[in-house]
Amino acid sequence: MTSRNMELEYSSKYVKAPRERVIFYRCAILYLFNLYVMPQYFGISIPMFDLTIVRISIISLLVFIIFDFDRLHGFVNLIRTEKMSVILIPYIIVIFYTMVLRADLNALFNPFIEILEMYLLIYVIKDSLGVDRTVKLIIAFIYLLIILGFVETFMKVTPFAYLETIKGIYTGRYIRGGHYRVMSNCVHSLGYGLLLMTAMPFAGYDVEKKEFNIFRRPLLLVGIIVNIFNTGSRSSLGVMFVELALMLFLSDFKYLKNNLLITTISVIVFFAVTFVAQSTPLGKYILLQLTSLVDSVFDTQYSVKYGADYQQLIQSKAYRELLKSIYKVDWLNPILGIGRKRAFTSLVDGRVVESIDDFYVAEYVRYAYPGMYSYLLYLAYMGIRMLKDIFMTRSAIVRAAFIGAVAYCYHLTIADSLQTLKYLYILFAIYVCCEKTTYIPPEKGKYHKNRKFILW
């Protein structure tokens, strides 16, 4: 090697590379911020293609990757070697032929972009951010959204509405029973509820100690719970209680006694304060949300006392039952869905259905059985893989990601994704990147047979 070549190599490795890595690192942080915080309606509106702020970030990262051979090789190798890529192939095939046969670009483009977002996040976590820094940033973003959620409650309009530069996405204010429903950076209050399902486990994860404890960040946990109440969504509220139970059960075992005590005291205080304040607007609102949830599950009428429209509750329950009939309609091809560009307004059992508040039913309409089952296969694979690693590694971050993913996917049985799948994919990206060291139990003594088995 000549001295000139050695000089060029030295310059490339020790002068240009560090500067380039700093720029890429900052772009990675900006990408994560845009992905998690910024609304879909902020960006540049151009014909045939809305250049949202997230898509601008994607393009920026892809420029860094494509024009650097090492980065391009690393990114392609990541996609090629990651196990879930094989599981995603059937779904990719379905959305591709749906695009072709239905002449619907969005049938491929929308889900493909969401999957690309996930792989890009996996790459920047492994290459630049690291899992711990990523989690810390996400926790900071959640704090920001929670604070803005409280601001929105008083403003009666989301602060993100002032960022609307792309028309036709922001849906405006939502009111139910005279109460404003918080929506934050999402396009609907249900979407914000879905976001919070993925956010709640981060309130329990200790980045430094690598432990999981439901009450690790009590203020953040309370803030998330209050924001879920303020979405006015019965489904989000119901799933929240399921998720809290999972967080309590999957916390590190050494915190169990304290957590049970704190939980018991918190429940008693909550209901005592609510009972005392039941004649106040705040007390009535809390009781309205809780009794509406009870009525939805048990067909009771307790919420009427607090101002609920019981007829609306009946219609909502009937609508849920009606959605199941979509699988039996003869006008929908069970092999080839209708794609995404066609609005769904059709007769089902003699009644008009204009929207589908069930992601899995919606996937059936969009991509028929092949699309629905191939995507369910992917979700099941990720869930089983995470559950297996929980038992193999006892990892706290895997538990956190698993709880958020399960709660989110369960919520999708009562709501469409509403452009929030990226939050599920963020959990998957963190799970893929986190360290998974096989747990080795302490050496057993001669009296080990009398010891109790402890899961965590």
C-alpha positions as CSV (number, residue, x, y, z in Angstrom):
1,M,0.0,0.0,0.0
2,T,1.4,3.4,-1.0
3,S,1.8,6.2,1.5
4,R,-0.9,8.1,-0.4
5,N,-3.4,5.3,-0.1
6,M,-2.5,4.9,3.6
7,E,-3.2,8.6,4.1
8,L,-6.6,8.4,2.4
9,E,-7.5,5.3,4.4
10,Y,-6.5,7.1,7.6
11,S,-8.4,10.2,6.7
12,S,-11.5,8.2,5.8
13,K,-11.4,6.1,9.0
14,Y,-10.5,8.7,11.6
15,V,-11.7,12.1,10.2
16,K,-14.7,11.6,8.0
17,A,-16.2,8.6,9.7
18,P,-16.6,10.2,13.2
19,R,-18.2,13.3,11.7
20,E,-20.5,11.2,9.6
21,R,-21.4,9.0,12.6
22,V,-22.3,12.1,14.7
23,I,-24.5,13.3,11.9
24,F,-26.1,9.9,11.4
25,Y,-26.6,9.6,15.2
26,R,-28.5,13.0,15.3
27,C,-30.6,11.9,12.4
28,A,-31.4,8.7,14.2
29,I,-32.6,10.7,17.3
30,L,-34.7,13.0,15.1
31,Y,-36.1,9.9,13.3
32,L,-37.2,8.4,16.6
33,F,-38.7,11.7,17.8
34,N,-40.6,12.1,14.5
35,L,-41.7,8.5,14.6
36,Y,-43.0,8.6,18.2
37,V,-44.2,12.2,18.7
38,M,-44.9,14.0,15.5
39,P,-48.4,13.7,13.9
40,Q,-49.1,12.2,10.5
41,Y,-50.6,15.5,9.3
42,F,-47.3,17.5,9.7
43,G,-45.2,17.6,6.5
44,I,-45.3,18.7,2.9
45,S,-48.4,18.0,0.8
46,I,-47.6,17.2,-2.8
47,P,-49.8,15.6,-5.5
48,M,-50.2,11.8,-5.3
49,F,-47.9,11.6,-2.3
50,D,-47.9,13.2,1.1
51,L,-44.4,13.8,2.4
52,T,-45.0,13.5,6.1
53,I,-42.2,14.4,8.6
54,V,-41.7,10.7,9.3
55,R,-41.2,10.0,5.6
56,I,-38.8,12.8,5.3
57,S,-36.8,11.2,8.1
58,I,-36.9,7.9,6.4
59,I,-35.6,9.4,3.2
60,S,-32.8,11.1,5.1
61,L,-31.7,7.8,6.7
62,L,-31.9,5.9,3.5
63,V,-29.7,8.5,1.8
64,F,-27.0,7.8,4.5
65,I,-27.5,4.0,4.1
66,I,-27.7,3.7,0.3
67,F,-24.6,5.9,-0.4
68,D,-22.4,4.2,2.0
69,F,-21.5,0.6,1.0
70,D,-20.8,-0.6,4.6
71,R,-24.1,0.8,5.8
72,L,-26.0,-0.6,2.9
73,H,-24.5,-4.0,3.3
74,G,-25.3,-3.9,7.0
75,F,-28.9,-2.9,6.5
76,V,-29.5,-5.5,3.8
77,N,-27.8,-8.2,5.9
78,L,-30.0,-7.2,8.9
79,I,-33.2,-7.7,6.8
80,R,-31.8,-11.0,5.4
81,T,-30.7,-12.5,8.7
82,E,-33.5,-11.4,11.0
83,K,-35.8,-14.4,11.7
84,M,-39.0,-12.5,11.5
85,S,-38.2,-11.5,7.8
86,V,-39.1,-15.0,6.8
87,I,-42.4,-14.9,8.7
88,L,-43.3,-11.6,7.0
89,I,-42.8,-13.0,3.4
90,P,-46.4,-14.4,3.0
91,Y,-47.9,-11.0,4.1
92,I,-45.6,-9.1,1.8
93,I,-46.7,-11.4,-1.1
94,V,-50.4,-10.8,-0.3
95,I,-50.2,-7.0,-0.1
96,F,-48.1,-7.1,-3.3
97,Y,-50.6,-9.1,-5.4
98,T,-53.5,-7.1,-3.9
99,M,-51.9,-3.9,-5.1
100,V,-51.5,-5.4,-8.6
101,L,-54.9,-7.0,-8.9
102,R,-56.8,-4.1,-7.3
103,A,-54.7,-1.4,-8.9
104,D,-54.3,0.0,-5.4
105,L,-50.8,1.4,-4.7
106,N,-51.7,2.1,-1.0
107,A,-52.5,-1.7,-0.5
108,L,-48.7,-2.2,-0.7
109,F,-47.3,1.2,0.1
110,N,-48.9,1.8,3.5
111,P,-48.0,-1.5,5.3
112,F,-44.6,-1.6,3.5
113,I,-43.7,1.8,4.8
114,E,-44.6,0.8,8.4
115,I,-42.5,-2.4,8.1
116,L,-39.6,-0.3,6.7
117,E,-39.9,2.0,9.7
118,M,-39.4,-1.0,11.9
119,Y,-36.3,-2.3,10.1
120,L,-34.8,1.2,10.0
121,L,-35.4,1.6,13.8
122,I,-33.7,-1.8,14.4
123,Y,-30.8,-0.7,12.3
124,V,-30.3,2.7,14.0
125,I,-30.6,1.1,17.5
126,K,-27.9,-1.4,16.7
127,D,-25.7,1.0,14.8
128,S,-26.0,4.2,16.8
129,L,-28.5,4.6,19.6
130,G,-28.3,1.4,21.6
131,V,-31.3,0.0,23.5
132,D,-30.8,1.9,26.7
133,R,-30.5,5.3,25.0
134,T,-33.6,4.4,22.9
135,V,-35.6,3.5,25.9
136,K,-34.6,6.7,27.7
137,L,-35.6,8.8,24.7
138,I,-38.9,7.0,24.5
139,I,-39.6,7.6,28.2
140,A,-38.9,11.3,27.7
141,F,-41.3,11.4,24.7
142,I,-44.0,9.7,26.8
143,Y,-43.6,12.3,29.5
144,L,-44.0,15.0,26.8
145,L,-47.1,13.4,25.4
146,I,-48.7,13.0,28.8
147,I,-48.0,16.6,29.7
148,L,-49.5,17.8,26.4
149,G,-52.4,15.5,27.1
150,F,-53.2,17.4,30.3
151,V,-52.8,20.7,28.3
152,E,-55.2,19.4,25.7
153,T,-57.8,18.5,28.4
154,F,-58.0,22.2,29.4
155,M,-57.6,23.6,25.8
156,K,-60.3,21.3,24.4
157,V,-58.2,20.9,21.3
158,T,-54.9,19.1,20.7
159,P,-51.8,21.3,20.6
160,F,-50.7,19.2,17.6
161,A,-53.6,20.6,15.6
162,Y,-51.5,23.8,15.1
163,L,-49.0,21.6,13.1
164,E,-51.5,20.6,10.5
165,T,-49.9,21.2,7.1
166,I,-51.3,18.2,5.3
167,K,-55.1,18.5,4.9
168,G,-57.5,15.5,5.1
169,I,-55.8,13.6,7.9
170,Y,-56.5,15.6,11.0
171,T,-60.1,14.7,12.0
172,G,-60.9,17.5,14.5
173,R,-62.3,17.5,18.0
174,Y,-64.2,14.6,19.5
175,I,-67.0,15.0,22.0
176,R,-69.0,12.2,23.7
177,G,-71.7,12.9,26.2
178,G,-70.6,16.5,26.5
179,H,-67.0,15.5,27.4
180,Y,-64.0,16.3,25.2
181,R,-62.0,13.2,24.2
182,V,-58.2,13.7,24.2
183,M,-56.5,12.5,21.0
184,S,-52.9,13.9,21.3
185,N,-50.7,13.4,18.2
186,C,-53.0,10.7,16.8
187,V,-55.9,11.0,14.4
188,H,-58.5,9.7,16.8
189,S,-58.9,9.3,20.6
190,L,-58.9,5.5,20.1
191,G,-55.5,5.9,18.4
192,Y,-54.1,7.7,21.4
193,G,-55.5,4.9,23.6
194,L,-53.6,2.4,21.4
195,L,-50.4,4.5,21.7
196,L,-50.8,4.5,25.5
197,M,-51.1,0.7,25.6
198,T,-47.6,0.4,24.2
199,A,-46.3,3.3,26.4
200,M,-47.5,2.0,29.8
201,P,-44.9,-0.7,30.4
202,F,-42.1,1.8,30.1
203,A,-43.4,3.3,33.3
204,G,-42.2,0.1,35.0
205,Y,-38.8,-0.5,33.4
206,D,-35.7,0.5,35.2
207,V,-33.0,1.2,32.6
208,E,-30.1,1.3,35.0
209,K,-31.0,-1.8,37.2
210,K,-32.5,-3.8,34.3
211,E,-35.5,-4.5,36.5
212,F,-39.3,-4.3,35.9
213,N,-41.5,-2.9,38.6
214,I,-45.0,-1.6,37.9
215,F,-44.5,1.3,40.4
216,R,-41.0,2.3,39.1
217,R,-42.3,5.6,37.9
218,P,-45.6,6.2,39.7
219,L,-46.1,9.8,38.4
220,L,-45.7,8.6,34.8
221,L,-48.0,5.6,35.4
222,V,-50.7,7.9,37.0
223,G,-50.3,10.3,34.1
224,I,-50.9,7.5,31.5
225,I,-53.9,6.2,33.4
226,V,-55.5,9.7,33.6
227,N,-54.8,10.3,29.9
228,I,-56.5,6.9,29.1
229,F,-59.6,8.1,31.1
230,N,-59.5,11.3,29.2
231,T,-59.6,9.6,25.8
232,G,-63.2,8.7,26.7
233,S,-62.7,5.2,25.3
234,R,-64.3,2.3,27.1
235,S,-62.2,-0.2,25.2
236,S,-58.9,1.5,26.1
237,L,-60.0,1.7,29.7
238,G,-60.9,-2.0,29.8
239,V,-57.6,-3.0,28.1
240,M,-55.8,-0.7,30.6
241,F,-56.9,-2.8,33.6
242,V,-55.8,-6.0,31.8
243,E,-52.4,-4.4,31.1
244,L,-52.0,-3.2,34.7
245,A,-52.7,-6.8,35.9
246,L,-49.9,-8.1,33.5
247,M,-47.5,-5.4,34.8
248,L,-48.2,-6.4,38.4
249,F,-47.8,-10.1,37.7
250,L,-44.6,-9.7,35.6
251,S,-42.9,-7.3,38.0
252,D,-39.7,-8.7,39.6
253,F,-40.7,-11.1,42.4
254,K,-38.9,-9.2,45.1
255,Y,-41.4,-6.3,44.7
256,L,-44.5,-8.5,45.0
257,K,-45.4,-7.8,48.6
258,N,-44.9,-4.0,48.3
259,N,-46.7,-3.9,45.0
260,L,-49.7,-5.8,46.4
261,L,-49.9,-3.4,49.4
262,I,-49.6,-0.3,47.2
263,T,-52.2,-1.7,44.8
264,T,-54.6,-2.4,47.6
265,I,-54.2,1.0,49.2
266,S,-54.4,2.8,45.8
267,V,-57.7,1.0,44.8
268,I,-59.3,1.8,48.2
269,V,-58.2,5.4,48.1
270,F,-59.3,5.8,44.5
271,F,-62.8,4.4,45.1
272,A,-63.1,6.3,48.4
273,V,-62.2,9.7,46.7
274,T,-64.5,8.9,43.8
275,F,-67.4,8.1,46.1
276,V,-66.9,11.3,48.1
277,A,-66.6,13.3,44.8
278,Q,-69.4,11.6,42.9
279,S,-71.5,14.7,42.9
280,T,-68.7,16.8,41.3
281,P,-68.1,17.0,37.6
282,L,-64.8,15.0,38.0
283,G,-66.4,12.3,40.1
284,K,-69.3,12.0,37.6
285,Y,-66.9,11.7,34.7
286,I,-64.9,8.9,36.4
287,L,-68.0,7.0,37.3
288,L,-69.4,7.5,33.8
289,Q,-66.3,5.9,32.3
290,L,-66.2,3.0,34.8
291,T,-70.0,2.2,34.7
292,S,-70.0,2.5,30.9
293,L,-67.3,-0.2,30.8
294,V,-69.3,-2.4,33.2
295,D,-72.4,-1.9,31.1
296,S,-70.6,-2.9,27.9
297,V,-69.4,-6.1,29.5
298,F,-72.4,-7.2,31.6
299,D,-75.4,-5.5,29.8
300,T,-76.3,-3.4,32.8
301,Q,-77.5,0.2,32.9
302,Y,-75.5,1.8,35.7
303,S,-74.0,4.5,33.4
304,V,-77.4,6.0,32.7
305,K,-77.3,7.5,36.2
306,Y,-74.2,9.5,35.3
307,G,-75.4,10.8,31.9
308,A,-74.7,8.0,29.5
309,D,-76.9,7.4,26.4
310,Y,-77.9,3.8,27.1
311,Q,-79.4,3.5,23.6
312,Q,-76.0,4.3,22.2
313,L,-74.4,1.6,24.3
314,I,-76.9,-0.9,22.9
315,Q,-76.2,0.2,19.4
316,S,-72.5,-0.1,20.0
317,K,-72.8,-3.7,21.3
318,A,-75.0,-4.6,18.3
319,Y,-72.4,-3.1,16.0
320,R,-69.7,-5.3,17.5
321,E,-71.9,-8.4,16.9
322,L,-72.6,-7.2,13.4
323,L,-68.9,-7.0,12.5
324,K,-68.6,-10.8,12.9
325,S,-71.1,-11.2,10.1
326,I,-68.6,-9.6,7.6
327,Y,-66.8,-13.0,7.4
328,K,-70.1,-14.5,5.9
329,V,-71.1,-11.8,3.4
330,D,-71.2,-13.2,-0.2
331,W,-70.1,-10.0,-1.9
332,L,-66.6,-10.1,-0.4
333,N,-64.1,-12.4,-2.1
334,P,-62.5,-14.5,0.7
335,I,-59.3,-14.9,-1.3
336,L,-58.8,-11.4,-2.7
337,G,-59.6,-8.3,-0.5
338,I,-60.8,-4.9,-1.7
339,G,-57.5,-3.2,-0.9
340,R,-57.2,0.2,0.8
341,K,-58.3,2.8,-1.6
342,R,-61.9,1.8,-1.6
343,A,-64.0,3.2,1.2
344,F,-66.0,0.6,3.1
345,T,-69.7,1.4,3.1
346,S,-71.8,-1.7,2.6
347,L,-74.8,-3.7,3.7
348,V,-74.2,-6.4,6.3
349,D,-77.2,-8.4,7.3
350,G,-79.4,-5.6,6.0
351,R,-77.7,-2.9,7.9
352,V,-75.2,-0.3,6.7
353,V,-71.7,-0.5,8.0
354,E,-69.5,2.5,7.3
355,S,-66.4,1.8,9.4
356,I,-64.8,-1.3,11.0
357,D,-63.6,-0.9,14.6
358,D,-61.7,-4.2,14.6
359,F,-58.3,-4.3,13.0
360,Y,-58.4,-8.0,12.2
361,V,-61.8,-7.8,10.5
362,A,-60.5,-4.7,8.6
363,E,-57.5,-6.8,7.4
364,Y,-59.9,-9.4,6.2
365,V,-61.8,-6.8,4.2
366,R,-58.6,-5.3,2.8
367,Y,-56.6,-8.5,2.1
368,A,-59.1,-11.3,2.7
369,Y,-58.2,-14.5,4.5
370,P,-54.6,-14.8,3.1
371,G,-53.7,-11.3,4.4
372,M,-55.5,-11.6,7.7
373,Y,-54.0,-15.1,8.6
374,S,-50.5,-14.2,7.3
375,Y,-50.4,-11.1,9.5
376,L,-51.9,-13.1,12.5
377,L,-49.1,-15.6,11.9
378,Y,-46.5,-12.8,12.2
379,L,-48.0,-11.5,15.4
380,A,-48.3,-14.9,16.9
381,Y,-44.7,-15.7,16.0
382,M,-43.4,-12.5,17.7
383,G,-45.6,-13.1,20.8
384,I,-44.4,-16.7,21.2
385,R,-40.8,-15.7,20.5
386,M,-41.0,-13.0,23.2
387,L,-42.7,-15.3,25.7
388,K,-40.0,-17.9,25.2
389,D,-37.3,-15.4,25.8
390,I,-39.0,-14.2,29.0
391,F,-38.6,-17.7,30.5
392,M,-35.1,-18.2,29.0
393,T,-33.6,-14.9,30.0
394,R,-35.9,-13.4,32.7
395,S,-35.1,-10.1,30.9
396,A,-37.0,-7.1,32.2
397,I,-37.1,-5.2,28.9
398,V,-38.4,-8.3,27.1
399,R,-41.2,-8.4,29.7
400,A,-42.0,-4.7,29.1
401,A,-42.1,-5.1,25.4
402,F,-44.3,-8.3,25.7
403,I,-46.8,-6.6,28.0
404,G,-47.2,-3.6,25.6
405,A,-47.4,-5.8,22.5
406,V,-50.1,-8.1,24.0
407,A,-52.2,-5.2,25.3
408,Y,-51.9,-3.4,21.9
409,C,-52.8,-6.5,19.9
410,Y,-55.7,-7.3,22.2
411,H,-57.0,-3.7,21.8
412,L,-57.0,-4.2,18.0
413,T,-59.9,-6.5,18.4
414,I,-62.0,-3.4,19.4
415,A,-60.3,-0.8,17.2
416,D,-58.6,-0.4,13.8
417,S,-54.9,0.4,13.9
418,L,-55.5,4.1,13.1
419,Q,-52.0,4.6,11.9
420,T,-50.5,3.4,15.2
421,L,-48.9,0.1,14.2
422,K,-45.5,1.9,14.3
423,Y,-45.8,1.9,18.1
424,L,-46.1,-1.9,18.1
425,Y,-43.2,-2.1,15.8
426,I,-41.1,0.1,18.1
427,L,-41.6,-2.5,20.8
428,F,-40.6,-5.3,18.4
429,A,-37.5,-3.3,17.4
430,I,-36.4,-2.9,21.0
431,Y,-37.1,-6.6,21.6
432,V,-35.0,-7.6,18.6
433,C,-32.1,-5.4,19.6
434,C,-32.0,-6.0,23.4
435,E,-29.5,-8.4,25.0
436,K,-30.8,-11.9,25.6
437,T,-28.5,-13.7,27.9
438,T,-29.7,-17.1,29.1
439,Y,-30.6,-16.9,32.8
440,I,-28.4,-19.1,35.0
441,P,-30.0,-19.7,38.5
442,P,-27.8,-19.4,41.6
443,E,-26.0,-22.6,42.6
444,K,-28.4,-24.8,44.6
445,G,-27.5,-25.8,48.1
446,K,-28.1,-29.3,49.6
447,Y,-31.5,-28.1,50.8
448,H,-32.6,-26.8,47.4
449,K,-35.4,-29.3,47.2
450,N,-37.3,-27.4,49.9
451,R,-36.9,-24.0,48.1
452,K,-39.8,-22.4,46.4
453,F,-39.7,-21.9,42.7
454,I,-39.6,-18.2,41.8
455,L,-40.3,-17.2,38.2
456,W,-38.6,-13.8,38.2
